[in-house]
């Protein structure tokens, strides 16, 4: 069964080229040329969403914020912006990745494939980890402190999963990124650092200690 991909961009030429490319690659392609149209198309239950940030009626960040609590699929931002804060804002709202325009179709396809493969791998994970009152349910992709759920984004949970399933093992930023998306790219180290910071803040608010240790000059490791 073909993967369903929703492509959202207000530039008609880009939308048409991406549609043609992914259809030729075997995907069931749905398109939207505005933020409002994208929200309406969510009912097709896509497996992945490519979401342009710069749209006139409702930008991609607003769309992501509106749908993220109801849509548990990878969201990859398409953006002409290169400022680090724009990238961080997108990740904080629940986006999983970004690619800057102009981009090659081959690179974009590689990222889409990596996200979809990661989704397939996660479906088979049936484990839990308990450290005091901290509980990680890998199958449900949830983290709890006692009975209270700690809200993590998709990518934050993925990092928790990678590190906590290999307690004590040190992962550098590039290794974490490779496990998440299967390849390296410019700027990935800063993105991983921001995700780690947010994980520490969220879990540390309950646990009162860091669960992820920084090994300076080397990387990160899970310590509980």
Phi, psi and omega in degrees: 000132185290143172293144177260128181236131176255121181249125184238117179198138181273357177269113187301319182295315180296317181300316181293317181294319179293320178299311180300316183297311184286331174295318177295335179273002174098011180270153167271111191257131173239142184233155175214138183254013178202165179296316180296320178296324179298317180297320179294327183280352181301335182297346178283353179057063181293157175274339179202151181235129170259119193232113177292139179280317189267092176230148190288318187280316177211117186287168185297326178296319179294321178297314180301314181299322184286326187259343191300322180291347183245353184231115183252058177232161179298138175240120179249120180280138170254124186212144173271348180282147180237358180295136182300323182296324177298319179294316180297318179301317179297319179293322180295332180275358177111005175290155184255336185195171175212155173220134185269142175279144355283151180227160175272146178298325182296318179294316179299316180298321179298320180291318178300314180299318180297318179295317182292322177295321178298320178299318180294319179298320185291335181297333183265002183279121183228070183221160172227159173223136180236130175225095186067237178270359180270124181235131175245119175256104186288326181291320179274351181057051181225151176235134183234148165248105189064238179265354186264128179284136173265118186283117176240148173287169179305310185289324175300316178296320180302320179291318175303317180298312181301311185287316186288332177284352179229054183309131178088342180278136181269129176242127173280171185300320182293323179293320177297315181298319181296321179292329179285314190235354171085004180196170181252159174202160181299135177091355184295325182299318179295323179294314179298319179301317180293319177298315180299317180301316182290323176298314180299318181296315184291311181285323180297335177297337178256315190279339179063025174198160177286135173264343178244121180264137173271121173262100192303131181079358182238300181165216185231153174212150177278133191239005179243000000 
